[in-house]
């Protein structure tokens, strides 16, 4: 394996370089698959021991992206390095070739199936109790991004809801490791491959895009159906995935049916938010087998300011749905369905709201005494009738399909 790759004149009769030139002429970038071991997972030559030679070949052919897998790893007596060092060999080759060619470095997408969390000091986050250990969660994935700007976090995806839920759950504990320095790769999009309902396909695309995963279409575009193509072409969702100002992933602010910080591969976190250049994006994920309504206090999201009201844009219906004050409810979200919203600051909330605070039990006046609702509770005055009356001042607004949105105080 010292002579380099042999040309396949049957599959690529004009060679890789010409094929890349043709694809680039259409406005696309190109990627190639390789492996850090003796062979790829499909049995083709890997790059172990020949990283620089192979990377020079890929660059000469004109490739922009390298997906680098984890099969057929040599014995320890040969590698004599940890998993970081194994991938560092190719990372060093990427840097050297970029210097030699004075071109943009090939995008290096590392795939070690999420078996090792670089920097966590633990080789299996699941067995080591990493999900429940907050100090481990803070350290995972960061060192990996020093080696590669893109890293697959789990094993291979399948076009099944169970697979999507597993990946969403796993990555709910890694969102802090995504920014412009690197992306967590949730694996190929499975829309169009069967096995998913329309609502599940929307949830799949929404979660992958808002968690800032690379969006690699994994279906045959020549036979794609209009409904799946419409999902993939949702410009408002894509704009957040490609936000040039904010690189952060959405993160859970409440797990929902499970206690916060619960690892559950069937029912992952349901309430998510994150910053964008245009406002705060919210994702509500119904993990149940039946329709469900979901309600949250706006200030549960760390990106929402107290005392402000927010305009609401539905990113799937592409409609402006009024103004939210303090609370939001999405009604009848379909099974395994999603609601995606963009909230923009619309000024001070209306005066005279009761209670004075959206989280009223946390509030006091400047003397330290309970104010508003807390004071009324301590004085024995009836609270519920006033709350219900105030909630009735904010009308229900329409949403998409079966999901209706309601704003209350």
N, C-alpha and C positions, 0 to 999 in steps of 0.2 A: 504494500500500500504506500509506496514511495513515489510512484510515477504519476499520481494524480488521477482525476476522474477520466474514464473512457467515454467517448461520445456514443450516444445511442442514435444512430442514423435512421432508425425506424420511427421512433417517437418524435425526434427532433431533427428532421432531415436537413434543415438549414442551419442547425446549431443554435446554441443558447443566446449568443450575442445578437444575432439577427432577430430572434424571437423577442428579446427584450427591446430592441430598437422599435419593432413594430408596435409593441404594447405601449411603450413610452410615447410614440407618435399619436396614440389615441388619447393621451392625457392621463394615463394610469401609471402607477408605480408597480414594481414587481418584487416578489419575495420568493425565497427558496427555503427548503427544509433540509436540515442537517442533524447531526447527532454528536454528542460528546464522547461516545464510545467507539468500539470497533465497527459496529454496524448501526444503521437506523432501525427503528422499530419495524420497518417493512423489509429489512434484510439487505438494504443497499449500503454501500460503503459509508462509514462514519469518519470523523475527523480526528480521533484520538491520536496524538503524536504528530499530526500534520496540520495543526490549526492555522498557522500562518500561510502555509502553501495553499490550503483550501480557501481561506478568506481572500487571498490574492486572486484566485480563480473566480470566485463569486463576484468580486469587484470588477474584474476584467470583463466578465460576461454582462455587467451592467445592473446587477441586482441591488435593490434598495433596502431589503428587509431579510433577516435571517431568523427563522424559527429553529431553535437548537434544542434537541430532545435528550433523553436520559437513558437510552437502551444500550445493552451490550457493553457495560462498563468493565474495564480490565480488572484483574485481581489487585488487591491492595499492595501486593509486593511489586506491582508495576506502577500503579498510580502514585503511591506514597504521598498522597495529599488528601485533604478534606474536600468536601463537595464544593466549597467556595473556591478552592484552588483549581479544581477541575474546570469550572466555568471561567475562572479568571484567565486561563490560558487563551480562550477564544476572545475574551474582552480585550486582552492585551493586543491580540492580532488585529482586532477592529481598529484600535487606536493607531497601531503602526501603519496599517494600510491607508488609513485616512491621511496620515502625515505624508506617506510616500506619494499618494495620488493627488493630494491637495483637494480632495473632494469631501463632501459631507459624509460623516461616518455611516456605514450601514447600520440600520436600526437592528439592535441585538435583542431578540426576544427569547428569554431563557425559559425552559420548561423542565422542571424537576418534580412535577406533579404535586407540589406542596408538601413533600415528605419531610423537608428540612426548612425550618424558619431561620434563615441566616440572622445571626445576632441575638437569637433568643437563648442560645445555649442549650436547647433541647431539640432532639432530632425528630420527635413526633409530638406536635402540639396537642393532638387529641389525647394520646395515651398519657402525656405528662400533665394533663389538667390545665393546659394553656388557656382554654376557653374561659375558665373561671378565675384565672390568675391575672389581675389587672396589670401587674408589673411586666409580665410576659407579653401581654397584648401590646403594651406601649413600645416594646423593643422589636417586635416581629417585623420582617420584611425590609426594614430600613437598610441593613447592611447588604441585602440582596440587591438593592437598587444601585449600590456602588459598583457592582459587577455588571449589571444589565439594567437598561432603562425600562424593560418590559419583562414581567415574570408571571408565568402561569401559576396559580395558587393552589390548584387541586388536580386530581386526576381528570381523565377525559370526560367531556360532557356527552350526554345522550339526549335525544329529542323526547324527553319525558318530564312531566312536572316534578317527579321525585328527584331527578337529577338537578333541575333548576333550583328547587328548594334547598337541596344540600349545598350547592355552590353559594347561594345567597346567604345561607346561615354561616357558612365558613368565613365568607368575606365580610360579614357584618362586624367581625372582630379585627379586621385588617384595614379598615378604611382610612385610618390616620397615616398609613404608609403610601398613600397616593397623592401626588402633586406633580408639578412640572418636572421634578427630578426623576420621575418614573411612574409607571402604571402597573397596577395589579391586573393581570390578564385572566378574565373569567372563562376563557376558551371560546371556541367558534360559536357564532350564532346558529341556532338550529331551526329557525323559522323556515317553513317550507319543506321540511323533511318528514312531515307526518308526526303523529304522536302527541301533538299539542292542539288544544282548542284555540279558537281565535283569541279569546281573552287571555289564555296562557301565553300565546305568542306576543301579545301586547305587553304583558307583564315582563316577559323575558327581555324584550328589546328595551323597555323603559329602565329596568334595573341595571342592565349591562351599560347602557348609555350614561345614566346618571351616576353610576359608580366609576365612570371614566375608564371603563375597559376599552381596549382596542376593539373595534367593531368589524370583525372579519366574517363576511357572509359565507355560510357553509352549505349552501344549497345550489341546485342547478338553475341558473338564471334563465336558461332557455325554456324552462317549463314552469317558471314561477307563476303563481296565481295573482290576480289583481289585488286581492285583500292583503296578501303577504307583502307585495311590493309597496302598497300604501303605507304599511307599518314601517318598512325600511326607509321610506322617503319622508318620514315625519320631520320636517325641517326644524320645528321648534325644539324637539327633543335632541336632534343632531347638533343644533347650535350650542346647547349646554355641554354636550360631550366634547365639542371642539372649542369651547370658550377660550379665547386667547388671553384673558385677564385672570381668570380663576381656574386653578388646576385641581382644586380639592374635590374629593368624592363626597356624595351624600353619605350621611351616617345616621344610624338609628337614634332617635331621641326618646322613643318608648318602644318596648318590645311588643306590647299588646296583650294577647291572651296568655303569654308567659311572663313571669317576673323579669325585670330588666337584667341583662347580661346572661340570660339563659341560652344555652346551646341546644337547639332543637331542629334537627334536619328535616322534620315534617312541617313545622310551623316556625319559620324564621321570623325575625323582627318585622313588624308591620308598619311602623310610623318612622319615616325618614325625612331628613331635610339637609340642605346644604346651600352655600352661597353661590351666586352667579354674578356676572357683571351687571345684570338687569334686575336683580332682586333675590328673593329666597325661593328655591325650588322645594316642593313638598312631594313625596311619594307615599301613597297609602296603598298597602298591599294586603288584599284579602287572601289569607292562606287557608281559609275554610272551604269545605265542600258545598256550602250553600251561600246564598247572598248574605251580605252583612253590611250594616251601617257602621261608620267609624267616625268618632268625634275626638277632637283634641283642642286644648287651649293653645292659642297661637304662640304664647311665650314659652311653651314647652320646647319649641325650637330655639336654639341659642342664637339664631340669626335674626330673630324677631325682637323688636323693641317694645317695651311696655308703654302704654299710653298712646299708641299709634293705631290707626286703622289701615287696612291693606286692600288694594284692589286685587281681584282674583282672576287669573287667566287660566283656562283649562287647556292643557297642552295636547289633548287628544280631540276635543271638539273644536278647538281653535276659536273659542268664544270668550268674551269678557263677561264675567258672571257676578258683577256687582262688587260690593265692598264688604270685607269681613272685619268684624269688631270682636276681639277677645277670643271667640270660639269659632270652630268650623266643624260641620258635619257633612260627610258624604253618605248619602242614603243608597242602600241596595246595590253595593258594589258586587258584581257577579262573582261566582266561585272562582278562585285563583285569578281574579281580575285586579286591575290597578286604576288608581286615579293619580294623575300628575298635574300639579298646579304651579304657577309662578305667581308669587305674592310680591307686590310692589308697594312701597310706602305711599300712602294717600293722605298724609297729614295727621294732625291730632285727632284722637277719637272724640266722639261727641261729648259735650259737657253734661254733667248731671247723672252720669251712669252710676248704678248701684249694683254691687258694692264698688268702693273706690278703686279696688285693686283686682286685677284678673286672678291673682292668687291671693285671695283676701285674707287667709289665715296667716300669711307671712307679714302683713302690713301693720305698721304702727304710726302714730303721729310723732311729731318731733320731741314730745316728752316721753315717748316710750309706751304710751297707752295704745291699746288696740283701737283701730279706727274702723269706720264703715261697718261692714257686716260682722266683723269680729266683736265690735263693741255692742252691736245689737244682740248677738248671741249671748254675750256675757250679761247683758241687762235683761235677758229673757223676752225680748220683743220678737214677734213672729218674723221670720226671715223668708221662708219659702214663697208666700204669696207675692212679696215684692220682687223676688228674683224672677218668678214666672211672669209677672207683669212686665218687667223690664225686657225679658227675653222675647216677649211678644212684639216688641217694637221693631224687630229686625226681620223682614220678610224672607221667605224661602226663595232661592234663586234656582233657575233651571240648570241641568247639567247634560251629560251625554248618555245616550242609551238608558240603562237602568240606574245610573248613578245621578242622584240629585244632590245639590249642595245647599246647605242651610247655614246661615250665619247668625250667631246669637251672642249675647253678653253673658 
